[in-house]
Amino acid sequence: MKSIKRVLVKLSGEALLAADGYWLDPKTLSTLAADLAGASRLGYQIAVVIGGGNIIRGAKVGAAGWIDRATADSMGMLATIVNSIALESALVAAGASARTLSAVAMPTICETYARQPALHHIEKGRIIVLGGGTGSPFFTTDTAAVLRSIELKCDAVLKATQVDGIYSSDPKKDPAATRFDTLSHDDAIRLDLKIMDTAAFALARGNRMKILVGSAHGPGAITAILQGAAKSTLVTP
């Protein structure tokens, strides 16, 4: 899309799972890194937030009752940092300049997130990978992605998923599911569409942040969405 230059890409941690259940599929990681590096070379300024669900989901562990939710969410934050430094390494291998910044301070491993240094990196053409969620429990990485996109003055959030947009229901389970080309934030909240949590949509609505939703599967998929060459759903104010 011509109106997008700076974008925050939200990746699912589950997308990194290998077919045998191992937490990381090197081929998937390399494909995603090559795609992001290619988009950067085309002039897009890119920030990335990646979930940790391939390792642990704090909400699920907390709901099970054997670890309290705040502790479980802290474990989930650490999982996102593991994924973030793995992605940074893959981006460097793909020829991109990249930095991981964590909302949870761990200076011997990566930089601590702060808005001004993050803006400096992105303006220098580096891909920044933002780990640790918001740094606080009870917030999803979807909400973290929208928050960071607003802080970093991005033009849009690109939510990379398993399907080519937002549907009225899960198209893998419901053959009658309807695909939306465009939606308003209000409609996304009213219809209780599960592509992002309500808090993330509400934060985007309050700050007039556009959200693109499309499939990250296959080489060049993210770049194709940004260029308007692949299907996606646009959620607008």
N, C-alpha and C positions, 0 to 999 in steps of 0.2 A: 504494500500500500504506500502510495506516494507521501502520505501525511506522517508516516512513521520513520523516524531516524533513530531515536533512542528507545529501546524496548527492554522490558524485563521478561525473561523467559522462565516460566514456572514448569519444572520437570517433576514427574512422579518418581519417588524412590523405587516403587514397585516395577517400574519400567526397566530397571537395571538387573532384575532377577534373571538368573540363568534358567534354562529349561529343566535342569536337574535340581533346582531349588537352591543352589548356591547363591549367596547374597549379591554377587556381582558377575555379570556377563561381559567379558572384555570386548567382545565384538560389538555389542550394543553401545557400550561406553565409547568406543572408538568411532562408531558411526555418528553418535550424537556430537562428539567433540569435533569431528570433521565438518559436520553441518554448521555448527556454531562458528568455527574458525572461518569457514567459507563466507558466511554472512558478514562477519567482521571485515573480511577483506573487501567486501562489496560496499563498505562504508557504514554499515549499521553499528551503532553503539549498543553494547549488550551487557546486561546484568543477568545473572541466573540465580534462581532460588530452587533448590532441589530438596525433596522430601527425604524421609528416612525409613519409609515403610518397608523397604526390602530387608531392613535389619530389625527394627522394632517400631511399633505404633504405640505411642504413649497413651492415647485415649483407650485403646483396646486393653492394654495391660492394666491401666488404672481401673477400668470397668470390671475386670476380673476380680478385683478386691484384694489381691495378695500383696500389692504395692500401692501406696497412695498415689493419687493422680498427679500431684505436683512433682513427686519423685519420678514417676513414670515418664512425664513430659520432659524432665531433665535428661533422662536416658534417650528419649527421642531426639532432643536437640543435639546430643553427642553423635547420634547416628547420622544426622544431616551433615555434620562436619566431616565424618568419615567419607561420606559420598562426595562432599565438596572438594576435599583435597585429592580424591581419586579423579574427579572431573578436571581439576586444575592440571594434574599431571598429564591427562589425556589431551587436553587443549594445547599444552606446550609441545607434546609429541606431534600434534597436528599442525604445528607451525605458528600458533597464536601466542600472543603475550597475555598472560592471565595471572590473576591474584585471587586468593581466597581471603575473605574477611569474615570473621566470626562475631556474632552478637554475644557469644560467651567467650570471655577473655582466656586465651591460651597462647600467649605470645611466643612460646618456643616452637609452636606448630604453624601458626598463621597470624596474619594481622588481625587486630581487634577492629570491629566495624565502628566507623564514625562517618558521618555524612560527608564532611569536606574531603578527607582522604579518598573516599569512594568516588566522589565526583572527579577528583584529580585523576585517578586511574582511568575512569571511563572516558574522560576528555582526551587522555593520551592514547586512546585506541585500545586499551587493555580490556579484555573480558573479565568482569569481576564476578566471582562466585560467592554468594552470600549464605554462609552457614549459620546454624544456631537458632533458626527461626527468628522470633522477636526478642529472644533472650529471656522471656518470661513464660511460665506454664499457662495452660488453658487457651493458648492461641495456636491455630493451625499454621502450617507453612503457606496455605493459600492466603490467609490474612497477612502473614509476613511479606508475601510477594506484593500484595497491593500496597501495604505500608511503605515498603522500600521503593516501589515505583513512584509513589507520590513524593517521597523525600528526595529522590534522585531526578525528579522532573522528567520522567519517561513519557513518551507519547502514548504508550499502551502496554498492557500486560498480555503476553501470549501464553495461554494455558495449553501446554502440549499434552494430549491425551491419547487414548487408544482408538478413538473414532474421529471422523472428519467434521465435527461440529457438535452442537447441542441438539439433543433430541427430546421429545416429549416423554420418553421412557427409554430404558436400555435397549438399543437396537439389536443387541446380541441375543436378547431374550424375548423381545416383542417385535415381530415382523411388521406390525402396523404402526410402529413408532414414527412420528413426524419430525423431520429435520427443520430447524430454523435457520434462515440465512441471517436474520438480524433479530435482536431482542432489545428491550429496554432493561435497565437494572431493575425497575419496578416489576416488570413481568417475570424476570428471572427469580426474584424473591417471592412474588405472589404464587407462581407455579411450583415453588419449592424444588427447583431443578437441582440435582445433586452434583453438578459439575464443579461447583465451588461452594463453600459453606456460606451461610447467610451473612455472617459478620464480614466476610471478604467482599461480597456484593454490596453490602450497605456502606462499607468504607469507600468502595469505588464510586458508588452513587453520590455520596456526599462530597467527593472531590472530582467528580466528572471524569473519572479515569476510564478509558475504553479498554475492553477486554476482548481479545481474539481467542477463539477456541478451535483447535484443529488437531489432526493426527501428526504425531512425531515419528511415525513408522517409516522406515526407508531412507536411503541416502538423500540428503538435500531437502527433506520434508519441511523443516523449520524455515529455511530460506525461501522455499516455494510459497509458504503461507505469507511471509512478509512481503513478497513480491506480487501477491495476488494471483499466483499461478496454481494454487491448490485451494480446495474447498475449506472454508472455515465459517464459523458463526461470529458475528460482530455484536457485542453487547455494548450499548451506548447509553448515555444519560437520557 
